[in-house]
Amino acid sequence: MSFRSAFALVTVALTLTFAPGPARSAEADDCKTLIDDFNQAVDMGLDVKAQGLIDRIATSAACGAYQIPAQRRLAALRLNVAQTLMARGRPSMDYEHLLAAAEAPEVLWQASATLGEVRFGERHFAEAAQVYDRAIEIIKNETRTPTAPSQFEIESLVERAAQARLLSANGLAANGSAEFVQAAKDQRDGSIGGFYSRSVRGIQPRAIPVPITFEYRKADLTNVGGQAARELIDVLRQQRPSRIILVGHTDVRGTAEFNMKLSRERAETVAAFVRQNGLDIAVETIGKGASEPMRVSDTSGLTQEDIYALNRRVEWQRQ
């Protein structure tokens, strides 16, 4: 199953059920009426009316606890409508506003993942990377995502976020500019999260393709590569691993001997950057040349240059 089809369908959340608490009877009755009206609006597909009722739920003393569940149900409705239009081959102008509205409250990770796929397909890689990171952070929030996605879904999101960053850093976006994309902040403690997260609902990404780029056929960092290397330093300072492995990879162009040497030198450049910044971490470097291309679950829409760029990478392997 490809990454795109893995998130093809989202089941609309169950009808909200009002459970009266210690509120006064009149307030409880008002809350029940709001929730009943909201459920009816969603069932009828009236997303604008449902949004207005969510705004009222959010400001109600008796109903405030229902705000996030209501947001998730409305986001699922909007996402389902958008995905139906996408499946029918409708132009993006017909559904992008629905995706944006579904993603805006940041309560449904599938909405962010789907919007990320749309941005990726449009070759807006920097924006795609940011949206994928938001999906990861929503998953990490157990209040917003009570049921954790599968390991496959989590790992696919992390991989896709890394791919979007690499393509952006290599100047392959629609605007042709090379751009560094800063990772998202962890919503719990403000540390660097997103695709760099130490753990996502118990799943620890083991091999992280760091979006560090180099000069053509050299081991010298580009300006964008330097920004990514500094971010890696911040991540290592926060996560404090005792040992890391940096694995250099190249694309298939060039001789096997040259590629092996270049991949090793690039890994060593990153290792030297780690040491120069005073991190007390044991660093091992490995060069793989072109022998281990990146595993890309979905190559639809990717050019040969994109594939080359994804294969030119340094991976941080966690222990």
Helices and strands as residue ranges (DSSP letters): H 3-6, H 25-43, H 47-58, G 64-66, H 67-87, G 92-94, H 96-103, H 109-121, H 125-140, H 151-169, G 194-196, E 207-210, H 223-239, E 243-249, H 256-276, E 282-287, H 304-311, E 313-317
